Amino acid sequence: MNTSTAAAFPAGCTAFRGPLLHFIGEPGLTQPNPDSYEYHADGLLVVADGRVLANGAATDLLPRLPAGTEVGQWPDSLIIPGLIDTHVHMPQLAVMASYGTQLLEWLETYTFPTEARFADAGWSADQSQLFLDLLLAHGTTSALVFSTSHKVAAEALFSAADGYNMAITTGKVMMDCHAPDGVRDETEASYSESRELIERWHGKGRQRYAVTPRFAATSTVQQLTYAGQLVAEYPDVLMQTHWAENHAEIAWIKELFPERSSYLDVYDHFGLLGERSVLAHGIHIDDVDRARLAETGTRIAFCPTSNTFLGSGLFDLASARAAEVQVGLATDVGGGTSLSMLATMAEAYKVCQLRGQSLNPFQAFYMATLGNAQVLHQAADTGNLQPGKYADFLILDRTASPALRLKHKADRDLQGMLFDLMILGDDRAIRRTYIAGQCRYDRESTKGAALNACISG
């Protein structure tokens, strides 16, 4: 509990009162560890200069507020840290929920033609802004994002995120083979342009760079070598790619890299595994793979809605955690079917159910907040509401839909409240989204209404 000294908070602070929850450790998949979270049925969050000053029981903190301090009242809501997405594609909004294919055909039919448009700087700028606005409307305050193979697309996303003071990690996609004109890049240019983007954007404000080979099949040996070289030259950047998502994909990798012992060994050989590497999917893997992931500190992004929508398979969350592999939760839009991390939690629960595993709501909310911050090496700044961290947080509406209103009870216990939001919640439950203490999405505002209209078609 973040208790106080007797000193008053500084003038100019703001405060938010209501039920408040954040995590300080991992609850566990089955019975949650009660020491892993802090919950105040009548809580207060105090913010100044974009950072959290304090959180705790309202009765303890209210006397420390200067006279006249603005206090937002949210008694029927839930104040939580902003949600974090560990794998999502900025250019794929338009192909979300496209019909009738599995992974490789889906890329050829929908993804590559859509991404070709991002060679245009104006289109990239417009779509980057829309993408960030939609993330905020869904309660996502930071993310690890795939851009496209066009330098201008990564530039546009970095610029838009910097304008919002929003923590985004992205990079130019490296893809120099087995891809059509318009999205295929040039081997040497992919390296030099990535370096230029790193030098310009990595560490600028809250922006960070991720070396981004799409997946092993769309990069030559030389390009994968360059990707590993970038990781070695800039050891504090992240690395993101796709891995072991689909049986046909895995068979193709085996044909392309017969000298390697496994799909994971391809990335290992080129120096792309490590604590700052996030591999999306990792469905069809074995204990040898999990041991190597744990040994190197490499993380997996679990993408349940895309895995079920594309018929890829059911991720084995329990085995990954038993092997001490760090696992993030991700929407993977556009293969994924929603930008909502609440909807993603619901699908993750169903995947675990189909595997005979448990995913309690405490663990799900942990994964989407502090857990994902740890996966992305940003827990020093985000993930919970400890003093000193950026004030990235949400006001969740516990009665946002008819189904949630039906389940809502004044005396609902915390686990039940979280489970209702996790299974029945979606973008409608996002009342407000704050980035560094600034309200960047308000459901009731004109912009919020316009975005909701966009979301609903």
Residue, then its C-alpha position, 0 to 999 in steps of 0.5 A: m500500500n502506498t501510504s503517505t507522510a503528513a506532507a501536503f501534495p503540491a498545488g496543481c495536482t489532480a485526483f481521481r476517486g473511485p475503486l482502484l486496482h493495480f498489480i505489484g506482482e504476478p497473481g498466478l494462473t489459478q488461485p491468485n496470490p493476494d499479495s500480488y495486487e492492491y485494491h481500494a474499494d474507495g481509492l484515490l489516485v493523485v497525479a502531477d506533472g504527468r506522473v503518479l504522486a500517490n495512490g491509496a485509500a481516499t480517507d488517507l489521502l484526501p486530507r493531503l490535497p491542497a484546498g480547491t484541488e479538482v477531484g474526479q468522482w468515479p464511484d461506479s467505475l474502476i480505475i486501473p493502469g492503462l492496458i498494454d498490447t505486446h503485438v499489433h499491426m498498425p497498417q492492418l485495421a482495414v483487413m481485420a475480420s477478413y473472411g476465409t483464409q489461414l495464415l499464408e493465404w491471408l498474408e497474400t490475399y489481404t495483408f500485403p495489398t493493404e500494406a502497399r498503400f503505406a508507401d504514401a506518407g500522407w496515407s501513413a500519417d492519417q492511418s497512424q493517427l487513426f490507429l492511435d486514436l482507436l487504441l486509446a478508445h479501446g483503453t490501450t495506452s502503449a504497445l509494441v507495433f508492427s509498421t510496414s516495410h516503408k520507412v515513411a510509415a514508421e516515421a508517421l507512427f513515431s511522430a503521431a505517438d510522440g505528439y500524444n506523449m504515448a509510449i510506442t515501440t515500433g520499427k520498419v518491417m524488414m522483408d526482402c524476399h517472398a513478398p510482392d512488389g510494393v512491400r518487399d524492401e531492399t536488403e542493404a536499404s533495410y539495414s541503413e533505414s533501420r539505423e536511421l530510424i533508431e538514431r532519430w527515434h529510439g529514446k526520443g520522448r517515450q518512443r523506442y525502436a524494435v528491429t522488425p523482420r516480419f518472419a524468417a520466410t520473408s528475409t534472406v540470410q543477409q537480411l537476417t544477418y543485418a537484423g542480428q547486427l542491428v540488435a548487437e549494435y543497439p543493445d537497448v532496442l527491442m526485436q519483434t517477429h513472428w514464430a511458430e504460428n501455423h503448420a504450413e508456415i513451420a513446414w515452409i521454414k524447414e524447407l527454407f532453412p534445412e541446415r537449422s535444427s528448428y524454427l527457433d534455431v533460425y532466429d537463434h543462429f542470427g542472434l535474434l533471441g534474448e531478453r529484449s526479443v518478443l516472438a508473436h504466437g509460439i503455438h506449435i513448440d516443444d519443451v526444447d523450445r521453451a527451455r531455450l526461450a527461458e535460457t535466453g530470456t526471450r518472450i512470447a506474445f500470446c495472440p488468442t483472437s488471431n490464433t482462433f480466427l485464423g485457425s492457427g491453434l491453441f497456445d499452451l500458456a500453462s506450459a510456457r509459464a511452467a518453463e518460466v517463459q515470460v508471456g505477454l498478451a496481444t491483440d494481433v490486429g488485423g489477424g486478431t479481431s479486436l483492439s480491445m484487450l478486454a476482449t483479448m482477455a476473454e479469448a485467452y480465457k477460452v483458449c485456456q479452457l479448451r486446453g484444460q487450463s485456468l486463467n483467473p481474471f487477476q492474472a489476465f488483468y496483470m498480463a495486460t498491465l504490469g506483466n506486459a510492461q515487464v515483457l516490453h522492458q517498460a515496467a520502470d515507467t508503466g504497468n501499475l500506479q506506483p508513485g513516480k510512474y507515468a500516469d497512464f490509466l483508465i476509468l472503466d465503466r462497470t455498467a457499460s453494456p446491457a450484459l454488464r448492467l445485468k451482472h452489476k451489483a453494488d456488493r460484487d466481489l473483486q474477482g467477480m467484477l474483474f471477470d465480468l469486465m474480462i468476459l463481457g467488456d469491450d471498447r464500450a467499457i472505456r470511459r476515459t483514457y489518460i496518457a501521462g495525466q492528460c485525458r486523451y480519450d473521453r467517451e462522452s466527448t465529441k471526438g469520443a462519439a466520433l470514434n465510437a461511430c467509427i468503431s461501430g461502422 
